[in-house]
Amino acid sequence: MSKELSEDSKFEVSIKTLVAIGVGLSTLIGMWFALQADIEEAKKLPEPEISRTEYDLKDKLVRETIMNTGKKVEENSEALKKIDDKLFEIISKWKIYYVRYVYWLRALYIVKT
C-alpha cells in the first residue's frame, strides 16, 4: 500500500520541524564561513622555517635514539642468555633428582614384590 506522489499530494510539516531545519542550516552555514575565515588567515601566516641546524639536530637525535635502542637490545640479549643458562642448570638438576626418584620407586616396588 504505497502512496504515489502527484500534484494533489499533500506534504505536512510542523512549525517545530521547520524551526529545527532552519537552526540546523544556519549552524552549518556559520561553520562553513568560520572555516573559510580560518583558512584565509592560515594562508596569510608566514611559512615556518626549518634551518639546516635544526634539521641536523633532529637527524642526530633520531640516529642516537636508534643506536641507543640497538645497545639496549644487545643488553637484553645478554641478560636473556644468562637467564636461559640458569634455567638450563635448574632443569638439569631436577632431571637428576627425578631420575633418582624413579629408580628409588622401582627399587622399592621390586623389594615389595
C-alpha contacts under 8 A as a table, 3 or more apart, distances in Angstrom:
res1	aa1	res2	aa2	distance
5	L	8	D	7.85
5	L	9	S	5.74
6	S	9	S	5.28
13	V	17	T	6.44
13	V	18	L	7.01
14	S	17	T	5.28
14	S	18	L	6.47
15	I	18	L	5.04
15	I	19	V	6.17
16	K	19	V	5.20
16	K	20	A	6.24
17	T	20	A	5.06
17	T	21	I	6.18
18	L	21	I	5.12
18	L	22	G	6.13
19	V	22	G	5.03
19	V	23	V	6.14
20	A	23	V	5.16
20	A	24	G	6.12
21	I	24	G	5.11
21	I	25	L	6.11
22	G	25	L	5.19
22	G	26	S	6.08
23	V	26	S	5.18
23	V	27	T	6.11
24	G	27	T	5.15
24	G	28	L	6.28
25	L	28	L	5.14
25	L	29	I	6.12
26	S	29	I	5.10
26	S	30	G	6.03
27	T	30	G	5.14
27	T	31	M	6.17
28	L	31	M	5.13
28	L	32	W	6.18
29	I	32	W	5.05
29	I	33	F	6.38
30	G	33	F	5.32
30	G	34	A	6.18
31	M	34	A	5.07
31	M	35	L	6.06
32	W	35	L	5.17
32	W	36	Q	6.23
33	F	36	Q	5.01
33	F	37	A	6.15
34	A	37	A	5.09
34	A	38	D	6.25
35	L	38	D	5.09
35	L	39	I	6.21
36	Q	39	I	5.07
36	Q	40	E	6.27
37	A	40	E	5.17
37	A	41	E	6.19
38	D	41	E	5.06
38	D	42	A	6.13
39	I	42	A	5.10
39	I	43	K	6.27
40	E	43	K	5.09
40	E	44	K	6.58
41	E	44	K	5.28
41	E	45	L	6.66
42	A	45	L	5.29
43	K	46	P	7.95
50	I	54	E	6.36
50	I	55	Y	6.73
51	S	54	E	5.25
51	S	55	Y	6.30
52	R	55	Y	5.04
52	R	56	D	6.05
53	T	56	D	5.06
53	T	57	L	6.11
54	E	57	L	5.11
54	E	58	K	6.22
55	Y	58	K	5.24
55	Y	59	D	6.11
56	D	59	D	5.02
56	D	60	K	6.03
57	L	60	K	5.05
57	L	61	L	6.14
58	K	61	L	5.05
58	K	62	V	6.23
59	D	62	V	5.19
59	D	63	R	6.24
60	K	63	R	5.12
60	K	64	E	6.10
61	L	64	E	5.13
61	L	65	T	6.10
62	V	65	T	5.10
62	V	66	I	6.28
63	R	66	I	5.12
63	R	67	M	6.25
64	E	67	M	5.05
64	E	68	N	6.05
65	T	68	N	5.09
65	T	69	T	6.11
66	I	69	T	5.10
66	I	70	G	6.30
67	M	70	G	5.02
67	M	71	K	6.35
68	N	71	K	5.06
68	N	72	K	6.22
69	T	72	K	5.07
69	T	73	V	6.19
70	G	73	V	5.10
70	G	74	E	6.32
71	K	74	E	5.09
71	K	75	E	6.23
72	K	75	E	4.98
72	K	76	N	6.08
73	V	76	N	5.08
73	V	77	S	6.04
74	E	77	S	4.95
74	E	78	E	6.29
75	E	78	E	5.17
75	E	79	A	6.27
76	N	79	A	5.01
76	N	80	L	6.01
77	S	80	L	5.03
77	S	81	K	6.19
78	E	81	K	5.07
78	E	82	K	6.40
79	A	82	K	5.13
79	A	83	I	6.27
80	L	83	I	5.03
80	L	84	D	6.03
81	K	84	D	5.01
81	K	85	D	6.19
82	K	85	D	5.14
82	K	86	K	6.21
83	I	86	K	5.12
83	I	87	L	6.09
84	D	87	L	5.12
84	D	88	F	6.15
85	D	88	F	5.08
85	D	89	E	6.33
86	K	89	E	5.10
86	K	90	I	6.33
87	L	90	I	5.08
87	L	91	I	6.14
88	F	91	I	5.16
88	F	92	S	6.03
89	E	92	S	5.09
89	E	93	K	6.25
90	I	93	K	5.22
90	I	94	W	6.31
91	I	94	W	5.14
91	I	95	K	6.13
92	S	95	K	5.10
92	S	96	I	6.50
93	K	96	I	5.27
93	K	97	Y	6.48
94	W	97	Y	5.00
94	W	98	Y	5.97
95	K	98	Y	4.97
95	K	99	V	6.08
96	I	99	V	5.19
96	I	100	R	6.23
97	Y	100	R	5.13
97	Y	101	Y	6.08
98	Y	101	Y	5.01
98	Y	102	V	6.18
99	V	102	V	5.16
99	V	103	Y	6.23
100	R	103	Y	5.14
100	R	104	W	6.06
101	Y	104	W	5.00
101	Y	105	L	6.18
102	V	105	L	5.10
102	V	106	R	6.21
103	Y	106	R	5.09
103	Y	107	A	6.07
104	W	107	A	5.05
104	W	108	L	6.05
105	L	108	L	4.99
105	L	109	Y	6.08
106	R	109	Y	5.00
106	R	110	I	6.14
107	A	110	I	5.13
107	A	111	V	6.22
108	L	111	V	5.19
108	L	112	K	6.34
109	Y	112	K	5.22
109	Y	113	T	6.38
110	I	113	T	5.33
